[in-house]
Amino acid sequence: MSIMLNEFLSAPDAVRAVVTNNKKVIASIAEEFKKRGITNITTVARGTSDNAATYFKYIVEAIGEVMVSKFTPSITTVYGAKVNLSNNMVLAISQSGMSTDTLMVMQNAKETGALTVACTNNPESPLAKMCDFHIDLKAGEERSVAATKTYVAQLSAMYMLGNALSPVSAKMNISELPPLLDKFVKENKDAIKAFAEENKDINNFIVMTRGLCQTVASELSLKAMEACYKFSRPFSTCEFMHGPIAIVEEGTPIVMLAPDSEFTEEFVAMTTRLSLLGAKVIAFTDIKRVADMCASSIKMPFCRGMNTPFVYTMATELFIAYLAEALGINADSPRNMKKVTITK
């Protein structure tokens, strides 16, 4: 078993650690946020951490009705602009807490009067020490080069923070997630392994979904490239209609993440159209009408709402780990990469 796969399997424990260790600091962040009357939130992140920021954006805007923007680091690091972030909470998400660009943006944020929050897996990191508040992922050492358990931990932290900042609580008890994820893995890992082996030749594929699962689509695409050397690109089903659908032809591989949700009819309509165009669609779904049109699919449990990205993340991350294994790729040592990426 690869380190990557083993760490994915330990992800439910990472959720438990986040919940246990961060209730007080997240309550303090929410208190300060409300005391200052902050009206905007800006996130700073790269790679997997930026995918977690996408989940945070959906939560806060959907239930808290507060605008969340993503900051482009080069505005500070290359163009040298000093952006006024005084009425913002600036949230930096970073597994290592060491990247130069993130540190430079947060320094600018502090100098212009922003409320600064770091979310890292390293409380001794420069980023953790620089910010007003630190959310500690407490995931333990992550030995896999690709982010594994820290991604699920980040999703957990983002849910807790987003919920705390919102006037109306989301309808999800996060303490119920670890046993739910444990149960899912136990009951589905063999089927997902077989699914990965069946589809190991998929290449240059599109990942498609909409809504909360956009974070999962982006992470699946990233992991496919870094762990399996498979080029992929995530799209929302809506955005795909604005041009990219022109690339679909006979045999075009599409991975659909299609939970029964507000977007069920859209998922059915898109799968129907893709099938008529000759695409090879495989899916993670609990919608029978979608599954029936696919070349192959994994039957997902019903999980409407905020917990959906957690369950679909476990499914797709296991898929990637087993896909790498089926391809004979050492996912613990992806080429051209190292654990901590320092960018400017």
Buried (B, 14 or more C-beta within 10 A) or exposed (E): EBBBBBBBBBBBBBBBBBBEBBEEBBEEBBEBBEEBEBEBBBBBBBBBBBBBBBBBBBBBBBBBEBEBEEBBBBBBBEEEEEBEBEBBBBBBBBBBBBBEBBBBBBEBBBEBEBBBBBBBBBBEBBBBEBBBBBBBBBBBEBEBBBBBBBBBBBBBBBBBBBBBBBEEEBEBEBEEBBEBBBEBBEEBBEEBBBBBEEBBEBEEBBBBBBBBBBBBBBBBBBBBBBBBEBEBBBBBBEBBEEEEBEEBEEEBBBBBBBBBBEBBEBBBEBBBBBBEBEBBBBBBBBBEBBBEBBBEBBEBBEBBEBBBBBBBBBBBBBBBBBBBBBBEBEBBEBEEEEEEBEEE
